[in-house]
Amino acid sequence: MNLQKKKFLWSNTINIRMNEKFKVPILMYHSIDDSNSVISIDPHRFKAQMRFLKDRAFNVLSLYEVISCIKNKRAFPDKSVVITFDDGFKNVFTEAFPILQEYGFSATIFLVPNYCGKLNNWPGQPDYIKPQLLLTWNEIREMEQYGIQFGSHTLNHPHLTQIHTEEAEKEILLSKGIIEDILQKKIDLFAYPYGDFDRHIKKIVSQLFIGSCSTNLGFACNKSDLYALERIDFFYIKNDWILKQLLSLNLVTYLKCRNILRTVRNFGIFNRN
């Protein structure tokens, strides 16, 4: 092998290693139950995933740390990962919270304030999603005391682009205010229900929060939009072999393929006669 080729290969190896320091998987969970729905993960599998992160010495960061790294163009700590939950199911308190405590992990939970302590039967909820209880404010307060962070997921979980802009702004603003009043602390994080947003919605969110999570499939990186942070739904890493590739280039390739399939499927849905 000639010297020039060796330099090329060495340069690419360094670039791959450096790039790994500038990306982080933000894991997205919903319900921790054994119903086998598209938004549910079995409690035993969830614990196995958390044990994997602990055994492999992953650094579980907060979303605040990720946002700070992106803002300041800093590398993420080695082997970083973030844990998030959408909707705020009661089983996050009964099932996930003890496991997070056991392993010393924090997480961010995005709440729907008008439904806290009630069922997740907001308008537009698909029929295939099982009705389940959501967190009570007492449970939320208890978790907050132990380092769990909370963000807004709107007031009533609507498709934000399918309602009037004024109504969308109310959904976002009032949800933030209610959570802040109850927890007596500033709420700076947001997640779009159904991952549904456009530039108008994003502008409203950017005026109220320091960052927001999307459902865009992929790794967050130093070039990510702070108001459309990529996440990895647990559905795509429920296979143990795939989970073990969490920071490898294999997973990057896998997620790109899944993104293509999602795009094709969604295009087909929206273009049916």
Backbone as numpy.savetxt, mean C-alpha at the origin, in Angstrom:
# Nx Ny Nz CAx CAy CAz Cx Cy Cz
38.06 -13.06 -22.20 37.21 -11.86 -22.20 38.10 -10.62 -22.20
37.83 -9.70 -23.13 38.69 -8.52 -23.20 38.36 -7.52 -22.09
39.28 -6.57 -21.88 39.14 -5.63 -20.78 37.89 -4.76 -20.90
37.59 -4.33 -22.14 36.42 -3.48 -22.34 35.13 -4.19 -21.95
35.03 -5.49 -22.32 33.84 -6.26 -21.98 33.72 -6.45 -20.47
34.87 -6.69 -19.81 34.86 -6.84 -18.36 34.35 -5.57 -17.68
34.82 -4.41 -18.18 34.39 -3.13 -17.61 32.89 -2.93 -17.78
32.38 -3.34 -18.96 30.94 -3.21 -19.23 30.12 -4.04 -18.25
30.54 -5.30 -18.05 29.81 -6.20 -17.15 29.88 -5.71 -15.72
31.06 -5.24 -15.29 31.24 -4.73 -13.93 30.38 -3.49 -13.70
30.34 -2.61 -14.71 29.54 -1.39 -14.62 28.07 -1.73 -14.45
27.57 -2.70 -15.21 26.17 -3.08 -15.11 25.85 -3.74 -13.78
26.78 -4.51 -13.25 26.59 -5.13 -11.93 26.45 -4.07 -10.87
27.31 -3.05 -10.91 27.25 -1.95 -9.93 25.91 -1.22 -10.06
25.49 -0.96 -11.32 24.23 -0.24 -11.53 23.05 -1.00 -10.94
23.05 -2.33 -11.11 21.96 -3.14 -10.56 21.93 -3.03 -9.05
23.11 -3.11 -8.42 23.16 -3.03 -6.97 22.75 -1.65 -6.48
23.19 -0.60 -7.18 22.83 0.74 -6.78 21.34 0.97 -6.95
20.77 0.48 -8.05 19.35 0.67 -8.29 18.50 0.02 -7.21
18.99 -1.12 -6.66 18.25 -1.79 -5.61 18.10 -0.91 -4.38
19.07 0.00 -4.16 18.99 0.89 -3.02 17.98 2.02 -3.25
17.52 2.16 -4.47 16.60 3.25 -4.80 15.21 2.73 -5.16
14.88 1.54 -4.68 13.51 1.06 -4.84 13.08 0.33 -3.57
11.79 0.38 -3.31 11.28 -0.25 -2.10 9.88 -0.81 -2.39
9.60 -2.06 -1.99 8.25 -2.60 -2.15 7.33 -2.10 -1.03
6.22 -1.47 -1.42 5.19 -1.09 -0.46 4.09 -2.14 -0.58
4.00 -3.01 0.40 3.04 -4.11 0.35 1.64 -3.62 0.72
0.65 -4.08 -0.01 -0.73 -3.66 0.22 -1.60 -4.86 0.61
-2.18 -4.78 1.80 -3.11 -5.79 2.29 -4.48 -5.16 2.53
-5.50 -5.99 2.63 -6.82 -5.54 3.01 -7.27 -6.33 4.24
-7.99 -7.43 3.99 -8.56 -8.23 5.07 -7.68 -9.44 5.39
-7.56 -9.74 6.69 -6.80 -10.90 7.13 -7.80 -11.97 7.58
-8.23 -12.79 6.62 -9.23 -13.82 6.93 -9.06 -14.96 5.94
-9.78 -16.05 6.20 -9.61 -17.26 5.38 -10.74 -17.46 4.37
-11.40 -16.36 3.96 -12.51 -16.47 3.01 -12.05 -16.70 1.58
-10.76 -16.52 1.34 -10.18 -16.73 0.01 -10.72 -15.75 -1.04
-11.15 -14.57 -0.59 -11.60 -13.55 -1.54 -10.38 -12.84 -2.13
-10.62 -12.00 -3.13 -9.51 -11.33 -3.81 -8.82 -10.30 -2.92
-9.48 -9.90 -1.82 -8.85 -8.92 -0.93 -8.45 -9.55 0.41
-8.50 -10.87 0.50 -8.24 -11.55 1.78 -6.99 -12.41 1.72
-6.24 -12.39 2.81 -5.12 -13.30 2.97 -5.34 -14.08 4.26
-5.12 -15.37 4.20 -5.29 -16.24 5.36 -4.34 -15.80 6.48
-4.80 -15.75 7.75 -3.94 -15.32 8.85 -2.64 -16.09 8.96
-2.67 -17.39 8.68 -1.44 -18.20 8.77 -0.45 -17.80 7.68
-0.96 -17.52 6.49 -0.08 -17.09 5.41 0.48 -15.70 5.68
-0.37 -14.82 6.24 0.11 -13.48 6.59 1.25 -13.60 7.60
1.07 -14.45 8.62 2.13 -14.61 9.62 3.40 -15.18 8.98
3.24 -16.11 8.06 4.40 -16.68 7.38 5.14 -15.61 6.58
4.40 -14.70 5.96 5.04 -13.63 5.21 5.79 -12.68 6.14
5.20 -12.35 7.27 5.87 -11.48 8.23 7.10 -12.17 8.83
6.98 -13.48 9.08 8.12 -14.23 9.61 9.26 -14.26 8.59
8.91 -14.37 7.32 9.92 -14.32 6.25 10.67 -12.99 6.29
9.94 -11.89 6.43 10.58 -10.57 6.48 11.51 -10.47 7.70
11.06 -11.02 8.83 11.87 -10.97 10.05 13.11 -11.85 9.92
12.93 -13.07 9.43 14.05 -14.02 9.31 15.10 -13.52 8.33
14.66 -12.81 7.29 15.60 -12.28 6.28 16.10 -10.88 6.63
15.79 -10.41 7.82 16.29 -9.13 8.33 15.93 -7.95 7.45
14.68 -7.92 6.99 14.19 -6.77 6.23 14.01 -5.57 7.16
14.24 -4.38 6.63 13.96 -3.14 7.34 12.54 -2.69 7.01
11.64 -2.79 7.98 10.26 -2.35 7.74 10.18 -0.85 8.02
10.06 -0.08 6.95 10.03 1.37 7.05 8.60 1.87 7.19
8.47 3.09 7.67 7.18 3.77 7.63 7.06 4.49 6.29
5.85 4.83 5.91 5.65 5.60 4.69 6.31 6.97 4.80
6.36 7.50 6.03 7.02 8.79 6.22 8.50 8.71 5.85
9.15 7.60 6.21 10.57 7.42 5.87 10.77 7.31 4.37
9.86 6.60 3.71 9.94 6.46 2.25 9.79 7.82 1.58
8.79 8.58 2.01 8.55 9.90 1.43 9.74 10.81 1.66
10.33 10.75 2.84 11.52 11.57 3.13 12.68 11.21 2.22
12.90 9.91 1.99 13.99 9.48 1.10 13.76 9.98 -0.32
12.51 9.89 -0.79 12.22 10.33 -2.15 12.39 11.84 -2.28
11.88 12.58 -1.29 11.99 14.04 -1.33 13.43 14.50 -1.35
14.25 13.83 -0.57 15.64 14.26 -0.41 16.63 13.48 -1.28
16.08 12.67 -2.21 16.91 11.91 -3.15 17.93 11.04 -2.44
17.50 10.46 -1.30 18.37 9.57 -0.54 18.06 8.12 -0.87
19.07 7.28 -0.77 18.85 5.85 -0.97 18.04 5.30 0.21
17.22 4.31 -0.07 16.51 3.62 0.99 17.50 2.72 1.72
17.29 2.47 3.02 18.13 1.49 3.71 18.07 0.14 3.00
19.14 -0.64 3.12 19.17 -1.95 2.47 17.98 -2.81 2.91
17.45 -3.58 1.97 16.39 -4.54 2.24 15.18 -3.89 2.91
14.74 -2.78 2.34 13.59 -2.05 2.91 12.28 -2.59 2.37
11.24 -2.46 3.18 9.89 -2.84 2.79 8.92 -2.02 3.63
7.71 -1.79 3.11 6.68 -1.04 3.83 5.42 -1.90 3.85
4.66 -1.83 4.96 3.43 -2.61 5.11 2.25 -1.66 5.22
1.24 -1.83 4.35 0.04 -1.00 4.40 -1.21 -1.87 4.35
-2.29 -1.33 4.92 -3.60 -1.98 4.89 -4.64 -0.96 4.44
-5.46 -1.31 3.48 -6.55 -0.44 3.05 -7.85 -0.84 3.72
-8.70 0.12 3.96 -10.08 -0.02 4.46 -10.17 -0.11 5.98
-9.19 -0.72 6.65 -9.24 -0.80 8.11 -10.18 -1.86 8.64
-9.98 -3.09 8.21 -10.82 -4.19 8.70 -10.52 -4.50 10.17
-11.56 -4.91 10.90 -11.40 -5.27 12.31 -10.37 -6.38 12.49
-10.30 -7.30 11.50 -9.35 -8.41 11.64 -7.89 -7.96 11.53
-7.67 -6.73 11.10 -6.30 -6.21 11.17 -5.89 -6.05 12.63
-6.86 -5.69 13.47 -6.61 -5.58 14.92 -6.50 -6.95 15.58
-7.42 -7.84 15.24 -7.45 -9.14 15.92 -6.39 -10.11 15.39
-6.07 -10.04 14.12 -5.15 -11.01 13.51 -3.77 -10.43 13.19
-3.74 -9.30 12.49 -2.46 -8.77 12.03 -1.68 -8.04 13.12
-2.37 -7.26 13.92 -1.71 -6.43 14.93 -0.85 -7.25 15.90
-1.35 -8.36 16.46 -0.48 -9.16 17.34 0.77 -9.69 16.63
0.64 -10.02 15.36 1.79 -10.52 14.59 2.80 -9.40 14.35
2.30 -8.23 14.01 3.19 -7.08 13.82 3.92 -6.76 15.12
3.22 -6.82 16.24 3.85 -6.59 17.54 4.91 -7.63 17.83
4.59 -8.88 17.55 5.53 -9.99 17.81 6.85 -9.77 17.09
6.79 -9.28 15.85 8.01 -9.10 15.07 8.57 -7.68 15.11
7.90 -6.81 15.85 8.40 -5.45 15.98 8.21 -4.60 14.73
7.16 -4.88 13.98 6.90 -4.16 12.73 5.82 -3.09 12.93
5.96 -2.02 12.18 4.92 -1.02 12.11 4.19 -1.16 10.78
3.14 -0.36 10.61 2.36 -0.40 9.36 1.52 0.86 9.29
0.97 1.10 8.11 0.03 2.21 7.92 -1.31 1.63 7.51
-2.38 2.09 8.17 -3.74 1.63 7.88 -4.55 2.82 7.37
-5.17 2.66 6.22 -5.97 3.73 5.63 -7.45 3.51 5.97
-8.04 4.50 6.65 -9.38 4.37 7.23 -10.46 5.05 6.41
-11.67 4.50 6.52 -12.88 5.09 5.93 -13.75 5.53 7.11
-13.60 6.77 7.61 -14.18 7.17 8.89 -15.68 6.96 9.06
-16.48 7.19 8.02 -17.92 7.03 8.16 -18.35 5.57 8.39
-17.41 4.64 8.17 -17.75 3.22 8.33 -16.97 2.55 9.47
-16.18 3.30 10.19 -15.44 2.70 11.31 -16.43 2.13 12.32
-16.20 0.89 12.73 -17.10 0.21 13.65 -18.32 -0.39 12.98
-18.42 -0.25 11.65 -19.56 -0.77 10.89 -19.07 -1.80 9.87
-19.97 -2.25 9.02 -19.60 -3.17 7.95 -19.05 -2.39 6.75
-18.29 -3.08 5.92 -17.71 -2.47 4.73 -18.70 -2.48 3.55
-19.93 -2.08 3.82 -20.98 -2.16 2.80 -21.26 -0.79 2.19
-20.20 -0.05 1.88 -20.38 1.26 1.26 -20.93 1.11 -0.16
-21.56 2.15 -0.69 -22.10 2.09 -2.06 -20.99 1.75 -3.06
-21.32 0.86 -3.98 -20.33 0.49 -4.99 -19.49 -0.72 -4.62
-19.67 -1.23 -3.40 -18.91 -2.42 -3.00 -19.35 -3.61 -3.85
-18.42 -4.30 -4.51 -18.79 -5.44 -5.35 -19.47 -6.55 -4.54
-20.39 -7.26 -5.16 -21.14 -8.32 -4.48 -20.23 -9.45 -3.99
-19.09 -9.65 -4.68 -18.22 -10.76 -4.31 -17.35 -10.46 -3.09
-17.42 -9.25 -2.56 -16.68 -8.91 -1.35 -17.55 -9.19 -0.14
-17.08 -10.05 0.74 -17.84 -10.46 1.92 -17.99 -9.29 2.90
-19.22 -9.04 3.40 -19.40 -8.00 4.42 -18.64 -8.36 5.69
-17.83 -7.43 6.17 -17.05 -7.67 7.38 -16.97 -6.40 8.20
-16.75 -6.57 9.49 -16.64 -5.42 10.38 -15.33 -4.67 10.15
-15.41 -3.36 10.35 -14.22 -2.52 10.29 -13.80 -2.12 11.70
-12.63 -1.57 11.81 -12.06 -1.17 13.10 -12.95 -0.17 13.83
-13.02 -0.31 15.15 -13.66 0.71 15.98 -12.61 1.77 16.32
-13.07 2.92 16.77 -12.13 3.99 17.13 -11.29 3.61 18.34
-11.85 2.82 19.27 -11.05 2.37 20.42 -9.90 1.47 19.96
-10.17 0.58 19.00 -9.12 -0.29 18.46 -8.07 0.54 17.72
-8.53 1.53 17.00 -7.61 2.42 16.27 -6.71 3.16 17.25
-7.30 3.70 18.31 -6.51 4.43 19.32 -5.47 3.51 19.96
-5.86 2.28 20.26 -4.91 1.35 20.89 -3.73 1.05 19.98
-4.00 0.80 18.70 -2.92 0.51 17.77 -2.02 1.73 17.56
-2.64 2.91 17.55 -1.86 4.15 17.37 -0.87 4.33 18.52
-1.26 3.92 19.72 -0.36 4.03 20.88 0.86 3.12 20.75
0.74 2.06 19.95 1.83 1.11 19.75 2.56 1.31 18.42
2.43 2.50 17.85 3.24 2.83 16.69 2.63 2.58 15.33
1.39 2.08 15.29 0.72 1.92 14.00 0.27 3.29 13.52
0.50 3.58 12.24 0.15 4.88 11.69 -1.14 4.77 10.87
-1.84 5.89 10.78 -3.12 5.89 10.08 -3.17 6.99 9.02
-3.90 6.68 7.96 -4.10 7.64 6.89 -5.55 7.64 6.47
-5.88 8.53 5.55 -7.25 8.66 5.08 -7.47 7.84 3.81
-8.68 7.28 3.72 -9.10 6.50 2.54 -10.46 7.03 2.07
-10.68 8.32 2.30 -11.93 9.07 2.06 -12.98 8.77 3.12
-14.08 9.50 3.02 -15.14 9.41 4.01 -16.02 8.18 3.80
-16.32 7.86 2.53 -17.28 6.79 2.22 -16.79 5.81 1.15
-15.50 5.87 0.79 -14.90 4.94 -0.16 -15.52 5.00 -1.56
-15.70 6.18 -2.15 -16.26 6.24 -3.50 -15.18 6.13 -4.57
-15.61 5.92 -5.82 -14.73 6.12 -6.97 -14.61 7.63 -7.15
-13.48 8.20 -6.81 -13.37 9.66 -6.77 -13.54 10.33 -8.13
-13.19 9.65 -9.21 -13.33 10.27 -10.52 -14.76 10.15 -11.06
-15.62 9.44 -10.35 -16.99 9.24 -10.82 -18.01 10.12 -10.08
-17.49 11.02 -9.23 -18.36 11.96 -8.53 -17.89 13.38 -8.85
-18.71 14.37 -8.54 -18.35 15.75 -8.82 -17.09 16.13 -8.04
-16.30 17.01 -8.60 -15.04 17.43 -7.97 -15.28 17.98 -6.57
-16.36 18.76 -6.41 -16.66 19.35 -5.09 -16.96 18.25 -4.07
-17.68 17.22 -4.50 -17.99 16.11 -3.61 -16.73 15.31 -3.27
-15.88 15.14 -4.28 -14.62 14.42 -4.05 -13.75 15.18 -3.04
-13.70 16.48 -3.18 -12.92 17.29 -2.24 -13.47 17.15 -0.83
-14.78 17.13 -0.70 -15.42 16.95 0.61 -15.07 15.59 1.19
-15.13 14.54 0.36 -14.78 13.19 0.81 -13.36 13.15 1.38
-12.46 13.82 0.71 -11.05 13.79 1.11 -10.81 14.66 2.34
-11.32 15.89 2.30 -11.08 16.84 3.38 -11.73 16.42 4.69
-13.00 16.00 4.65 -13.70 15.63 5.88 -13.13 14.36 6.51
-12.70 13.42 5.67 -12.12 12.19 6.23 -10.85 12.51 7.01
-10.04 13.38 6.46 -8.82 13.80 7.15 -9.16 14.48 8.48
-10.15 15.39 8.45 -10.51 16.12 9.66 -11.04 15.24 10.77
-11.87 14.26 10.41 -12.45 13.37 11.42 -11.36 12.54 12.10
-10.47 11.98 11.31 -9.40 11.15 11.89 -8.50 12.00 12.79
-8.19 13.21 12.34 -7.34 14.10 13.15 -8.02 14.48 14.46
-9.32 14.76 14.41 -10.05 15.13 15.63 -10.07 13.99 16.63
-10.25 12.78 16.15 -10.36 11.63 17.06 -9.00 11.22 17.61
-7.98 11.21 16.77 -6.65 10.78 17.22 -5.82 11.93 17.79
-6.31 13.15 17.60 -5.60 14.34 18.09 -4.17 14.41 17.56
-4.03 14.14 16.27 -2.74 14.29 15.61 -2.96 14.50 14.13
-1.96 15.09 13.49 -2.08 15.41 12.07 -2.03 14.12 11.24
-2.89 14.06 10.23 -2.93 12.92 9.32 -2.41 13.39 7.97
-1.28 12.84 7.55 -0.57 13.33 6.36 -0.58 12.36 5.20
-1.20 11.18 5.36 -1.11 10.13 4.35 -2.49 9.78 3.81
-2.53 9.43 2.53 -3.80 9.16 1.85 -3.64 7.97 0.92
-4.73 7.25 0.68 -4.74 6.19 -0.34 -6.04 6.30 -1.12
-5.94 6.25 -2.45 -7.12 6.39 -3.32 -7.97 5.12 -3.28
-9.27 5.22 -2.94 -10.13 4.04 -3.03 -10.15 3.48 -4.45
-10.02 2.19 -4.55 -9.97 1.50 -5.85 -8.79 1.94 -6.71
-7.88 2.72 -6.15 -6.77 3.25 -6.95 -7.23 4.25 -7.99
-8.40 4.85 -7.77 -9.06 5.68 -8.77 -8.75 7.17 -8.55
-8.00 7.76 -9.48 -7.71 9.19 -9.38 -7.34 9.73 -10.76
-7.40 11.04 -10.88 -6.92 11.73 -12.08 -6.16 12.96 -11.61
-5.76 13.82 -12.53 -4.91 14.95 -12.14 -5.65 15.92 -11.22
-6.98 16.04 -11.37 -7.75 16.94 -10.50 -7.80 16.39 -9.08
-8.05 15.10 -8.95 -8.09 14.46 -7.63 -6.71 14.53 -6.99
-5.68 14.26 -7.77 -4.32 14.28 -7.23 -3.94 15.68 -6.74
-4.42 16.70 -7.43 -4.12 18.08 -7.01 -4.75 18.37 -5.65
-6.00 17.92 -5.45 -6.66 18.12 -4.15 -5.87 17.42 -3.05
-5.50 16.17 -3.31 -4.75 15.39 -2.32 -3.40 16.04 -2.00
-2.74 16.57 -3.01 -1.41 17.17 -2.81 -1.46 18.41 -1.94
-2.63 19.04 -1.85 -2.77 20.24 -1.03 -3.05 19.91 0.44
-3.37 18.64 0.71 -3.77 18.25 2.06 -2.84 17.25 2.72
-2.06 16.50 1.92 -1.24 15.42 2.45 0.19 15.54 1.92
1.11 14.82 2.56 2.50 14.83 2.08 2.78 13.69 1.12
1.85 12.73 1.03 2.05 11.63 0.11 0.79 10.78 0.03
0.69 10.03 -1.08 -0.49 9.20 -1.28 -0.13 7.91 -1.99
-0.80 6.84 -1.59 -0.58 5.52 -2.20 -1.61 5.25 -3.29
-1.14 4.68 -4.37 -2.01 4.25 -5.46 -2.11 2.73 -5.42
-2.75 2.17 -6.44 -2.71 0.72 -6.63 -1.88 0.39 -7.86
-1.11 1.37 -8.35 -0.22 1.11 -9.48 0.78 0.04 -9.07
0.87 -1.02 -9.85 1.67 -2.18 -9.47 3.14 -1.95 -9.77
3.96 -2.01 -8.73 5.39 -1.85 -8.93 6.08 -1.40 -7.65
7.38 -1.14 -7.77 8.19 -0.66 -6.66 8.15 0.86 -6.60
8.08 1.40 -5.39 8.33 2.83 -5.23 9.83 3.05 -5.38
10.20 4.18 -5.95 11.62 4.45 -6.17 11.88 5.93 -5.99
13.15 6.32 -6.14 13.50 7.71 -5.89 12.92 8.66 -6.93
12.33 8.12 -7.99 11.69 8.95 -9.01 10.16 8.86 -8.95
9.64 8.17 -7.94 8.18 7.99 -7.84 7.48 9.32 -7.58
6.26 9.42 -8.09 5.38 10.54 -7.78 4.89 10.35 -6.35
5.15 11.33 -5.49 4.75 11.21 -4.09 3.24 11.07 -3.91
2.48 11.45 -4.93 1.03 11.37 -4.84 0.46 10.26 -5.71
1.31 9.32 -6.07 0.87 8.11 -6.79 1.88 7.00 -6.52
2.20 6.79 -5.25 3.21 5.80 -4.89 2.76 4.40 -5.30
3.66 3.70 -5.95 3.37 2.33 -6.40 3.31 1.39 -5.19
2.49 0.35 -5.32 2.43 -0.68 -4.28 2.37 -2.06 -4.93
2.57 -3.07 -4.09 2.48 -4.46 -4.54 1.38 -5.14 -3.72
0.27 -5.43 -4.38 -0.84 -6.11 -3.72 -0.38 -7.51 -3.31
-0.77 -7.94 -2.10 -0.36 -9.26 -1.60 -0.73 -10.36 -2.58
-1.78 -10.15 -3.39 -2.24 -11.15 -4.34 -1.11 -11.61 -5.27
-0.22 -10.68 -5.58 0.85 -10.99 -6.53 2.06 -11.65 -5.89
2.09 -11.69 -4.56 3.22 -12.33 -3.89 2.76 -13.42 -2.92
1.53 -13.91 -3.11 1.03 -14.93 -2.17 1.74 -16.26 -2.34
2.32 -16.47 -3.51 3.13 -17.66 -3.72 4.46 -17.51 -3.00
4.87 -18.52 -2.23 6.09 -18.43 -1.43 7.33 -18.18 -2.28
7.40 -18.80 -3.44 8.58 -18.62 -4.29 8.69 -17.18 -4.76
7.55 -16.59 -5.11 7.57 -15.20 -5.58 7.95 -14.26 -4.44
7.41 -14.52 -3.25 7.75 -13.69 -2.09 9.26 -13.67 -1.85
9.90 -14.82 -2.04 11.34 -14.91 -1.81 12.15 -14.10 -2.81
11.50 -13.66 -3.89 12.17 -12.83 -4.90 11.94 -11.34 -4.63
11.53 -10.99 -3.41 11.00 -9.66 -3.12 11.90 -8.51 -3.58
13.20 -8.67 -3.47 14.09 -7.58 -3.89 14.95 -7.97 -5.09
14.53 -8.98 -5.81 15.33 -9.43 -6.95 14.79 -8.84 -8.25
15.63 -8.88 -9.27 15.21 -8.43 -10.59 14.15 -9.35 -11.17
14.09 -10.60 -10.68 13.05 -11.52 -11.13 11.66 -10.96 -10.84
11.50 -10.36 -9.64 10.19 -9.82 -9.28 9.87 -8.60 -10.12
10.87 -7.79 -10.42 10.64 -6.63 -11.29 10.06 -7.08 -12.62
10.68 -8.11 -13.21 10.21 -8.63 -14.49 8.80 -9.22 -14.36
8.58 -9.97 -13.28 7.27 -10.59 -13.04 6.18 -9.52 -12.93
6.44 -8.44 -12.18 5.44 -7.39 -12.01 5.16 -6.66 -13.31
6.19 -6.49 -14.13 5.98 -5.86 -15.43 5.05 -6.70 -16.29
5.24 -8.02 -16.25 4.36 -8.92 -17.01 2.93 -8.85 -16.48
2.78 -8.84 -15.16 1.44 -8.76 -14.58 0.78 -7.43 -14.94
1.58 -6.36 -14.99 1.04 -5.06 -15.37 0.49 -5.08 -16.80
1.22 -5.74 -17.68 0.77 -5.84 -19.07 -0.55 -6.60 -19.14
-0.64 -7.70 -18.39 -1.87 -8.49 -18.37 -3.04 -7.69 -17.80
-2.77 -6.90 -16.74 -3.82 -6.07 -16.15 -4.32 -5.03 -17.15
-3.36 -4.42 -17.86 -3.72 -3.40 -18.85 -4.57 -3.99 -19.96
-4.16 -5.16 -20.45 -4.92 -5.83 -21.52 -6.31 -6.19 -21.04
-6.42 -6.73 -19.82 -7.71 -7.13 -19.27 -8.63 -5.91 -19.11
-8.07 -4.81 -18.52 -8.87 -3.61 -18.31 -9.29 -2.98 -19.63
-8.40 -3.02 -20.62 -8.72 -2.48 -21.94 -9.88 -3.26 -22.55
-9.84 -4.56 -22.36 -10.91 -5.41 -22.88 -12.23 -5.13 -22.21
-12.20 -4.90 -20.90 -13.42 -4.62 -20.15 -14.06 -3.32 -20.62
-13.23 -2.29 -20.81 -13.75 -0.98 -21.15 -14.09 -0.82 -22.62
-13.76 -1.82 -23.43 -14.01 -1.72 -24.86 -14.96 -2.80 -25.37
-15.73 -3.40 -24.46 -16.73 -4.37 -24.89 -17.91 -3.65 -25.54
-18.48 -4.29 -26.53 -19.66 -3.71 -27.20 -20.90 -3.92 -26.32
